[in-house]
Amino acid sequence: MADRAALLLAARGLTRTYPGVRALDGVDLTLRTGEIHALLGENGAGKSTLINLLTGAQPMEAGSIQLDGRDVRPRSPADATASGIVAVYQEITLLPNLSVAENIYLGREPTRFGLVDRARMRRDGATLLSRFGLSIDPAQPLSAFSTAVQQLIAIARAVDMSARVLILDEPTASLDSAEVAVLFRVMRELAGSGMAVLFVTHFLDQVYAVTDRITVLRGGKLVGERRTADLPRLDLVAMMLGKLPSGDGHLQRHAAREPGAPFINVKGLGKRHLVAPFSAEIRQGDVLGVAGLLGSGRTETALLLFGAERADSGQIVVDGEPVTLKGPRDAIRLGFGFCPEDRKLDGIVPDLSIRENIVLALQARQGWMKRLPLARQRELADTFIKLLNIRTPDAEKPIQLLSGGNQQKALLARWLATNPRLLILDEPTRGIDVGAHAEIILLLEKLRDEGMALYVISSEVEEVAAYADRVMVMRERRQAGMLTGGDVTPAAIIDAIVTPVEMPPSGRAA
Amino acid sequence: MTGWFMAARSRLVLLALVLLANMLVAPGFLELRLVDGRLFGGIIDILNRGAPVMLLAIGMAPVIATRGIDLSVGAVMAIAGAVAAASVNAGHAWPVAVLAALGTGLACGLWNGVLVTIFRIQPIVATLILMVAGRGIAQMITQGRVLTFTDDGLAGVSSATLLGLPLPVLIALAAAIITGLLVRATALGPFVEAVGTSPRAARLAGVPAPGILIGVYVWSGLMAALAGLIAAADIRGADANNAGLWLELDAILAVVIGGTSLYGGRFSIGLSVLGAIILQGMRTCILRAGLPPELNLLLMALVIALVLVVQSPACQPAIARLTARLTRRGTA
């Protein structure tokens, strides 16, 4: 129905680079009047950057945005709002201590004789909210209402500021299914009134429930735009996780190898509200790939395996001995290492030098009393800088000055310095440039060949299929399958991620 | 060490300016005289007067590096002084009194550390509790009076001379050296900095974060107790209301002048001590100039604002350009 509708927003060639990585690379986005348009992609695909450019939160380097055929170049979110583009984010950005009406009219209060006209604010607020099916007293503080209602109030505020394009960034992440249904009704009404809604989510059921079109991003590039009705779920997941449009063919499926010696056996490890019990065997020199969509529970399995979260069921058996992990230090003592997905928050210590970051885990294992002599620290740092080809003039630079790919290599070095037996890697190649990407894959293959066990969480299905001996597939926070031997193919992985699909449209993961 | 001098450059310049101002106000300020085996002179005076804040800054720097703050150090000074005075008055020997005071400081630090680490209370709130309650505790010990004592051993903490230097100077110097070695000759320094700026990364790398957090508050309590002993010995009495009053703010300023960000991360014991010396130098200068005390606070505020603006990221490029130009002219 939205097909013949008029073009409302046409963004062309949007580009934005951060130090060392192209976050958005010539991406097009087309929104038509009256359509609900899904924007999909894994972490680091460029969704947030695209929203930031559309709302003027960040300047674009190249590209253009046309709204109603006019060129717009938003310099700030306020500027974008004035042109008719407004975004509502997952974390509510309203003020919980103010009343609902004050929140709706914050910064644009109606006045009477130079004073804020509270009576009118409440009246108009009530009328506005009733359009969204909310019959609440606008004089109440915002904090008196549920997240869902607050979300609707945020949308009401946004729409009232004369939006033509409404961007909803993960609006359903903390809503239950009834609240999601209300939100969808509101979205359809808004679209019906001639707006375009850009809906960012990672719940595929919701995409099929409410959207007309889908735009998929991957690694900062546009994978494609499709009509929702014409795009089977399997093809959609393939677009999100499968081969990159550019296709870098440096990976070869390795020949079948002899299984390594037994090492780790995970038996029904789980934690309530985090991830359902899962089981896996990891042998020496083995690569266990973990695949799944965003929010599928794949990172949570790593947190349990590394002791960063305490399991409340199941056990881990290492070398035939059951072990209890009270924290990461216990895991490190067993020879585990963990490179987390969020390098900036969970990985690097930005103030410290590259050298100090590289020796951190080894030093922590030795204890604070036995400081590694400076000469030994320098030697370790220089060795890994050379071995991993970390691009830096010297080891004493603060690590925050490195590009994402080089930071990732330094984090790998941090664990390699501890000479680990198991290395857990969460999205080791996300958000880094192509060169570093290939180097890291080669390094992982080398480590595996030397007998190190690898537990690799990745959205790069082609890659996982190429180097993993087995692949554990996660879905809805539970183990959905374990592929071995000849079954480890991109198609089989995507298939396991997608089926079965009979789930009600619900925003709440188990 | 050259790295340290590079980092200390702007502060050494400031110190030189402060000393120069002192010289202009009081000619002969830099003279050192040896009388009865003790050195006298303006610089010794600054170091002696500044010893308590130097001690507080030594304890405060690691706390701030963990993105924390310890507002209770002034109150802990009062408690420690009261404990020492009460125990000599109860007939205990002065070493016992000193140990009791230091033990009290450790206990106060442990209290703060447990609130921050185990109960995860924001440091500013957690230490505010002891800042307020601590004066009350000290008043209970002194029963609301200035608890005077006559024990020469305890008074000697402030008035004794060793190697020609007043004991407070030596105590502060020893504390700085021991703390400096503790954080830099072991791996504690980087651990403290990692826990401060990246608590999650530190935990995942296996850094024993809870122990380190508690440790920095305990150490801060110990340094505050030493400062409290000096303050009590100075007046031969424990003044629960005024001992260490507002000195927590001086200590925080000293650490900030020393280049540690209140957002945690890199810290330096040496630079924090330097910050405390600069503060005391300014105070001495204003006093000697005979300026009204109101002006004292205003001038201090101005100088501190200047230091912070110069250190701010907004000014760094301009300063780098200026330095480059000066260096070029110097070599040309």
Interface residues (C-beta under 8 A of the other chain):
Chain A: F306 A308 G327 P328 R329 I332 F338 P340 L345 D346 G347 I348 V349 P350 D351 L352 E356 L360 A361 Q363 A364 R365 Q366 G367 W368 M369 K370 R371 L372 R414
Chain B: A185 T186 A187 L188 P190 F191 E193 A194 T197 S198 R200 A201 A202 R203 L204 A205 G206 V207 P208 I212 G265 R266
